[in-house]
Amino acid sequence: MDQHHTNLMGTVHGGRILNLIDSVAGVVAARHSDGPAVTAAMDETAFLQAVRVGDVVHVHARITWAGRSSMEVAVRVTADRWDRAVPPTLVATSHLVMVAIDEQGKPRPIAALLPETDEDHKAFRRAQIRREHRLALRNALADPDEAAA
Ligand SMILES: CC(C)(COP(=O)(O)OP(=O)(O)OC[C@H]1O[C@@H](n2cnc3c(N)ncnc32)[C@H](O)[C@@H]1OP(=O)(O)O)[C@@H](O)C(=O)NCCC(=O)NCCS
């Protein structure tokens, strides 16, 4: 990270980190779905520690759930402090919904996700819970009576 990425406090702007998260999630989604994918939702982004100028930022992303055309991508962002005085620090986590699209920009079918390890199965179940919450929220807010507030 360099000076171009800083906010008024001199640390790295959250928007810059969100940009990295979105970009890497897009790569992972495109690889799983074998074609282009767009961001449908970005949620549960937590900024845990400030990122500083000189930090080397690493973005790790993996598919945790896949449906007919959508995927959940879980992202972890770590920073190596420039002097490596401390071990790599977890600075942000996020979950995104990416949707595979065709030439017309319409959702297209994707390969199923086959969890293998216990950790994969746990991540899959947790992703399913988040999906149910997202869709319930979307449906509730689409209801004119609920959306009035
Ligand atoms: C994402 C987009 C293609 C979805 O199109 P749509 O006509 O609403 O499609 P659908 O309602 O059939 O949804 C497609 C899938 O996405 C899921 N989805 C869409 N919005 C979602 C949300 N907010 N939360 C969770 N899932 C969502 C649906 O559940 C469905 O999943 P499934 O196929 O795995 O069952 C469309 O809304 C779009 O183009 N949005 C703009 C994307 C964009 O420009 N992103 C920023 C730049 S990359």
The ligand as a Gaussian input file, in Angstrom:
#p B3LYP/6-31G(d) Opt

LIG

0 1
 C      -26.733000      -9.982000     -10.161000
 C      -27.777000     -10.000000     -11.290000
 C      -27.157000     -10.612000     -12.559000
 C      -28.929000     -10.913000     -10.793000
 O      -29.907000     -10.874000     -11.802000
 P      -31.438000     -11.267000     -11.469000
 O      -32.222000     -11.153000     -12.715000
 O      -31.861000     -10.515000     -10.251000
 O      -31.304000     -12.793000     -11.165000
 P      -32.040000     -13.723000     -10.114000
 O      -33.037000     -13.042000      -9.248000
 O      -32.476000     -14.920000     -10.914000
 O      -30.823000     -14.153000      -9.184000
 C      -29.762000     -14.947000      -9.676000
 C      -29.095000     -15.614000      -8.507000
 O      -28.491000     -14.620000      -7.669000
 C      -28.987000     -14.730000      -6.362000
 N      -29.058000     -13.369000      -5.815000
 C      -29.323000     -12.225000      -6.483000
 N      -29.280000     -11.191000      -5.631000
 C      -28.959000     -11.678000      -4.428000
 C      -28.758000     -11.106000      -3.122000
 N      -28.901000      -9.797000      -2.891000
 N      -28.444000     -11.946000      -2.107000
 C      -28.292000     -13.268000      -2.315000
 N      -28.475000     -13.867000      -3.505000
 C      -28.804000     -13.079000      -4.546000
 C      -30.344000     -15.405000      -6.510000
 O      -30.735000     -16.045000      -5.301000
 C      -30.032000     -16.405000      -7.609000
 O      -29.287000     -17.481000      -7.061000
 P      -29.309000     -18.976000      -7.695000
 O      -29.385000     -18.845000      -9.184000
 O      -28.013000     -19.581000      -7.250000
 O      -30.495000     -19.662000      -7.107000
 C      -28.335000      -8.585000     -11.597000
 O      -29.038000      -8.107000     -10.466000
 C      -27.229000      -7.618000     -11.954000
 O      -26.742000      -7.596000     -13.081000
 N      -26.823000      -6.781000     -10.983000
 C      -25.723000      -5.828000     -11.208000
 C      -24.374000      -6.499000     -10.948000
 C      -23.258000      -5.494000     -10.989000
 O      -23.223000      -4.631000     -11.830000
 N      -22.341000      -5.627000     -10.002000
 C      -21.273000      -4.677000      -9.798000
 C      -20.184000      -4.771000     -10.805000
 S      -19.466000      -6.393000     -10.945000

